[in-house]
Amino acid sequence: MTTTITCTPLAATVGAEVSGIGAEQLARDDAAAAAVLEALETYGVLVFRGLGLDPEHQIAFSRRLGEIDDEYGHHPVAGIYRVTLDPAKNTSAAYLQGTFEWHMDGCTPLHGEPPQKATVLSAVQVAASGGETEFASTYAAYDALGDDEKERFAALRVLHSMEASQRRVIPDPTPEQRAHWRNRPTSTHPLVWTHRTGRKSLVIGAHADHVVGMDRDESRDLLRDLLDRTTRPDRVHRHHWSVGDTVVWDNTGVVHRAAPYAPDSPRELLRTTVFGDEPIR
């Protein structure tokens, strides 16, 4: 049995709004999850407006997409992580300021595990101003390169670090902050990821510190230019959250960021992470 969903594209190179399916079906129907995964491969980001996916249904749906991170994340339901700047609800709230920069999750893993396959995010409360989430396709970014750039970039490797992303948000860190950042392992990845499907994407973001073997300043200029080209306004989908919305994205082929919002904002999103099974190669 197959399930058909309707996808309406939202931007030229990324994102689609999904209709014709409800929370209960997503939580209980393997065929629905298969349709979502197929659409995710095509569009990178799927928006379910007003879905009303409660935490238990979000976990059930996420499990149908793959193995999930089911550790407790400041929420009574295991596998749900509270995305909020309220330290009473998330003791790591200060770290979330790093999400205001373009990034791909999982590029600096603790134990060398592959990047997350997908993320499911649902809105419980929204910001009065700001707090939108933006997405851009790193598949489309690669496809837009010239042939000479594709040839040149094929051999480049990039060092990724927590320090690189955090210093954009906190340019004058304390010694304790810097030590905490440097305690996180760095990782080195190819600039161009050749996926099992044969598709290629760029591995970029605020966490991309420098190209190995290249002059630091020159390589950082290159990485900044590639990120700027990837995230040109005409290549970005900007999601304006409403309570009850759910967004799912392919973390392996998309960079994302949150628009800044007030530290005392009630904004609260519930996140589920689907583990990856494909190393960057």
N, C-alpha and C positions, 0 to 999 in steps of 0.2 A: 504494500500500500504506500502511495506517495502523497505528500502534502504540497499543495501549491500556495505560495505566498506572493503577494503583489508588491513590487519594489518600484518606487518612483525616485529617479536620481535627484540628488540635491545640489551637486556641484559638478563641474566639468570632469574632474578626475577622481573624486572620492565622495562616498556617502550616498545612501538611499533611505527613503522613508518606507517602512514596511506596514502594510495593512492586510486585513483579511485573516488575522490570527489573534487569539486572546491569551491571557496569562495562564489559564488552566491548561490549554492545549500545549503551550510551550513547556510547561512543567511536567506533562505526563506523556507526550507523544514523541517517540524517537524519530518518526518521519518528519515531524515539524522541525526538530533539531537538525536533521540532515539537510532540510531545505534552507535553514538559517546558515549552516556552514557553507553550503554552495553559494548562497548570496554573498556571504562574507568574503569569499574568494574573489568574487566579481567586483564588489563595491568597497570593500575595506572597512566601512562603517555602516551600521544599520541602526536606524532611529525608530523606536516604537513609542509614539506619542500617546500619553494618557493610558499606558498599559495597566498601571496599578499592580505591578508585580510585588507581592509581599516577600519578606525575607525567605520564608520556607520554600515558596515557589521559585524564587531566584536561585536558591541552592539546587533544587531539583532540575531546573532548566540548565544551569551551568554544568552539572554532572553529565548531562546528555551531550555537551560539547566536548568533554574530555575530563581528565583527572583534575580536580581542583585543589587549591590550597585551603585546607579545612581547619587551619589553626584559628584560635579565637583572636579577633581583631577589634577589641573594644566594643563588641556587640554580643548580646546574649546568644545569638545563633552562630554556631561555629561555621567558619568560612565566609562570614560577612565582616567586612572591614569598614569602619566609619571614616569617611572622608569629610573632615570638618576642622576648622581652625580653633575650635573650642577645646582647650586642654583638659577640661573636665570630662569630655567625651572621647578624646584621643590624646594620650600622653605624648605622642610623637607629632603633635600638630605643627610645631615649629618647622619640622623637616618638610612638611607639605608645601612650604613656600617655594621649594625647588620645582614644584609642578607648574609654576607660573612661566617656566621656560620650556621650549620645545624639547621633547624627549621621547625615547622609546624605552619601555620598562624592561628591566632584566639584562642590561648591558654590562653591569658590574656585579655579577652574582657572587654570593659568599662561597659557593662550593663548585663553581664551574658549570652549573646547570644551564640548559638552554633558556633563551628568553621566553617569557610567557607567550602562550599561543593566542589567547584572547582575554579581553576584560569585559565584564558585565557591570554596568553602573546604573543605579536607579536613584531618582530624586525623591527625598523625604521632605526636605525644606530647601528653598532657593533663596538666593541673595536678592535684596532689593535693588542692588546695582552691581554690575560685574558678575563674575562667577561663571560666565559661559565657558564651554569647552570647545576648543578648535582642533581640527584634524587635517592632516595632509598626507598624501600617498607617497611613500618612498619608492614604490614600483613606478609610478608615473614620473617621479623625479629622475630615475635611471633612464627610462624610455626617452625622456626629453634631452638627454645628453647627446652631444655630437659624437660621431664615430671615433674621432681622435681622442676625445675625452674618455670614452668607454675603453679604448685600448690602453690609455695611460693609467686610468684608475684601477684597472684589473689587478695590478700587482701591488697596490698600496695597502698597507695595514695601519690601523689607527688604535692608539691607546685610549681607553675609556676609564674615567675615574669619577668617584663621588665628589672629589674636591673640585673638579672642573665645573660640575653643574652647580654646586653650592656657592662657589665664589662669585658667580654671577648675581646671586641673590644677596650674599653677605660679603661685599668686597673687602671689608676690614675685619676679618674674624679674630676672635680671641685665640690665644694659644691652645686652649682646651677644644675649641671648635675645630681648629685645623688638625689637631691630633686625632679627634674623632673621625674626621673625613679620611684622614690618611690610614686609619685603622681598617677601613674597608678595602678589600683587595681590588687592584686594578685588573683590567682585562684588555687583551689585544685582539681585535677582529679585523677581517678584511673590510675595506671600504665598500666593496661590492659583494653582496650576499647572493650566491647562486643557489636558489631553492630547489628542493627535490622535484618540483614541477617543471623546472627549467627556467622559470621566471627569475628576473634579477631585480634587486632593490638596493638602495643605499642604506648603510648603517651609520646614521648621523644623529646629532642632537646636542644639547648642551653638555652632555657627559663626554662627548668626543673631544679629548684634550689636544692631541697632536698626531700628525702622521709620523710613524716610526722611520727614522733615517733621513728626515727632511728638516730643514731649518724650522725651528719652533714657530717663529713669527710668520714665516711664509706658509707653513702648513695650517696654522690657525686661520689665516686669511682665506685659504682654500676651503676649509671646513665651514667657515662662516658664510662664504659665498654660496656654497652648495646648499646650506640650510636656508639661506635667504631665497634662493631660487625655488627650492622645494615648497616653501611656505608663502609664495607670492599670493596676494589676496584672491586672485582668480583661480587658485588651486586649492583653496581652503574651504572646508565646511565649518561654520561656526554655529554650534548648537546653543540656542537660548532655552534654558531649562524651565520646565513647568513641573509642579508636583505630580508624580505618577509616571513621568517619562522614564524610559529605559533606553540606554544606548549600549550597543555591543560593537567592539572593534577588533580587527586583526592586528595585534600588537607587532607581528613580524613584518608588516608591510605598511605601517602607519606611524607617523609621529603625532604627538598631541600635546596640548598645554591647556591650563586653566587661565582664564582672564582674572587678574587680581580682583579681590573683593575685601571688604572691611574685616579686620581680625575679629570683631565682635558680631559678625553676621551670623544669622541662624542657619546659613547654608549647610545642609547635611546630605551627602550622597552615600549610598551603600554599594560597596564594591565587592565583586567576586572575581578571583583570578583563576584562569584555566592554565594549568601548567603546559609548557612547551615540550615538544618531543623532537625538535630539529635543531641541532647546533648550527651556529653561523659558520658558513664555509664559503 
